Amino acid sequence: MKKLTGNGLWESSRMMLFEHRDSLLDRKAGKKKKRRPELDEQHMEAIAEQISTAYTGGQTLHATLYEEYGERQLSGTVTGVDPLRQRVRLGDTWIPVADILEVRTDDGPEDDVEIDVKEST
């Protein structure tokens, strides 16, 4: 083993932080972080109405959620609503309302809430 090389460190003493390793792995996988879409006020009201209807009626709610590297689907019964912290409980999971992109219930396609998404710049 060589003591000194180009940067003057032991070759075997190099360390990498977990954050740097994860960043390199994400880069290799071609994943890119996505910006949080901005929803207009009417769509947010429609989502809130669907959540309220599902909560009072005990219906199953299917939600599409924002994540940094894409979208995630989550389904379940609305078991709680926390207006102070602006979050909804689907089953055992608390979800921030800001992460909800669209929702629908099991009643059928006529109750679907479709959302036009604007990229924030």
C-alpha positions as a Python dict, from the first residue, in 0.01 Angstrom:
ca = {
    (1, 'M'): (0, 0, 0),
    (2, 'K'): (131, 344, -88),
    (3, 'K'): (141, 599, 187),
    (4, 'L'): (106, 906, -27),
    (5, 'T'): (-60, 948, -358),
    (6, 'G'): (-194, 1247, -551),
    (7, 'N'): (-377, 1404, -257),
    (8, 'G'): (-136, 1302, 19),
    (9, 'L'): (-372, 1067, 206),
    (10, 'W'): (-355, 700, 278),
    (11, 'E'): (-541, 521, 3),
    (12, 'S'): (-727, 300, 248),
    (13, 'S'): (-832, 585, 480),
    (14, 'R'): (-1083, 748, 246),
    (15, 'M'): (-1435, 761, 384),
    (16, 'M'): (-1767, 859, 236),
    (17, 'L'): (-2072, 998, 414),
    (18, 'F'): (-2405, 819, 370),
    (19, 'E'): (-2555, 1127, 206),
    (20, 'H'): (-2279, 1134, -55),
    (21, 'R'): (-2311, 762, -122),
    (22, 'D'): (-2689, 792, -165),
    (23, 'S'): (-2641, 1087, -398),
    (24, 'L'): (-2397, 889, -613),
    (25, 'L'): (-2629, 589, -624),
    (26, 'D'): (-2925, 810, -723),
    (27, 'R'): (-2718, 969, -995),
    (28, 'K'): (-2619, 627, -1128),
    (29, 'A'): (-2980, 513, -1127),
    (30, 'G'): (-3078, 821, -1326),
    (31, 'K'): (-3319, 944, -1064),
    (32, 'K'): (-3380, 1315, -1050),
    (33, 'K'): (-3559, 1507, -780),
    (34, 'K'): (-3888, 1653, -895),
    (35, 'R'): (-4025, 1984, -789),
    (36, 'R'): (-4341, 2000, -585),
    (37, 'P'): (-4627, 2092, -818),
    (38, 'E'): (-4843, 2392, -738),
    (39, 'L'): (-5216, 2323, -723),
    (40, 'D'): (-5465, 2603, -767),
    (41, 'E'): (-5715, 2690, -496),
    (42, 'Q'): (-6016, 2530, -669),
    (43, 'H'): (-5844, 2195, -694),
    (44, 'M'): (-5736, 2208, -331),
    (45, 'E'): (-6099, 2277, -232),
    (46, 'A'): (-6217, 1982, -445),
    (47, 'I'): (-5959, 1756, -277),
    (48, 'A'): (-6071, 1878, 68),
    (49, 'E'): (-6434, 1809, -24),
    (50, 'Q'): (-6350, 1454, -141),
    (51, 'I'): (-6157, 1388, 180),
    (52, 'S'): (-6446, 1519, 389),
    (53, 'T'): (-6698, 1306, 200),
    (54, 'A'): (-6483, 994, 241),
    (55, 'Y'): (-6432, 1069, 612),
    (56, 'T'): (-6800, 1119, 695),
    (57, 'G'): (-6917, 833, 472),
    (58, 'G'): (-6648, 583, 574),
    (59, 'Q'): (-6549, 533, 209),
    (60, 'T'): (-6213, 412, 81),
    (61, 'L'): (-5999, 695, -53),
    (62, 'H'): (-5735, 645, -322),
    (63, 'A'): (-5470, 920, -318),
    (64, 'T'): (-5178, 1005, -542),
    (65, 'L'): (-4901, 1162, -334),
    (66, 'Y'): (-4599, 1375, -422),
    (67, 'E'): (-4254, 1236, -346),
    (68, 'E'): (-3911, 1374, -440),
    (69, 'Y'): (-3845, 1105, -702),
    (70, 'G'): (-4196, 1048, -835),
    (71, 'E'): (-4549, 979, -722),
    (72, 'R'): (-4686, 723, -478),
    (73, 'Q'): (-5031, 567, -463),
    (74, 'L'): (-5197, 513, -126),
    (75, 'S'): (-5543, 377, -46),
    (76, 'G'): (-5736, 340, 275),
    (77, 'T'): (-6017, 462, 493),
    (78, 'V'): (-5986, 816, 626),
    (79, 'T'): (-5957, 764, 1001),
    (80, 'G'): (-5866, 1117, 1103),
    (81, 'V'): (-5833, 1475, 990),
    (82, 'D'): (-5607, 1728, 1163),
    (83, 'P'): (-5688, 2077, 1028),
    (84, 'L'): (-5437, 2246, 1260),
    (85, 'R'): (-5140, 2052, 1121),
    (86, 'Q'): (-5305, 2020, 778),
    (87, 'R'): (-5280, 1644, 752),
    (88, 'V'): (-5508, 1346, 687),
    (89, 'R'): (-5485, 999, 834),
    (90, 'L'): (-5535, 715, 585),
    (91, 'G'): (-5544, 392, 784),
    (92, 'D'): (-5241, 424, 1014),
    (93, 'T'): (-5049, 679, 806),
    (94, 'W'): (-5062, 1057, 849),
    (95, 'I'): (-5029, 1239, 516),
    (96, 'P'): (-4963, 1614, 477),
    (97, 'V'): (-5240, 1771, 269),
    (98, 'A'): (-4974, 1954, 64),
    (99, 'D'): (-4846, 1614, -62),
    (100, 'I'): (-5183, 1508, -205),
    (101, 'L'): (-5195, 1553, -583),
    (102, 'E'): (-5529, 1385, -656),
    (103, 'V'): (-5790, 1173, -482),
    (104, 'R'): (-6082, 951, -573),
    (105, 'T'): (-6327, 731, -387),
    (106, 'D'): (-6470, 389, -468),
    (107, 'D'): (-6804, 540, -569),
    (108, 'G'): (-6698, 561, -931),
    (109, 'P'): (-6527, 775, -1192),
    (110, 'E'): (-6786, 1052, -1168),
    (111, 'D'): (-6639, 1153, -830),
    (112, 'D'): (-6279, 1169, -951),
    (113, 'V'): (-6094, 1492, -894),
    (114, 'E'): (-5859, 1565, -1180),
    (115, 'I'): (-5589, 1820, -1121),
    (116, 'D'): (-5392, 2037, -1358),
    (117, 'V'): (-5041, 2067, -1221),
    (118, 'K'): (-4816, 2369, -1268),
    (119, 'E'): (-4442, 2337, -1225),
    (120, 'S'): (-4300, 2591, -981),
    (121, 'T'): (-4008, 2791, -1112),
}
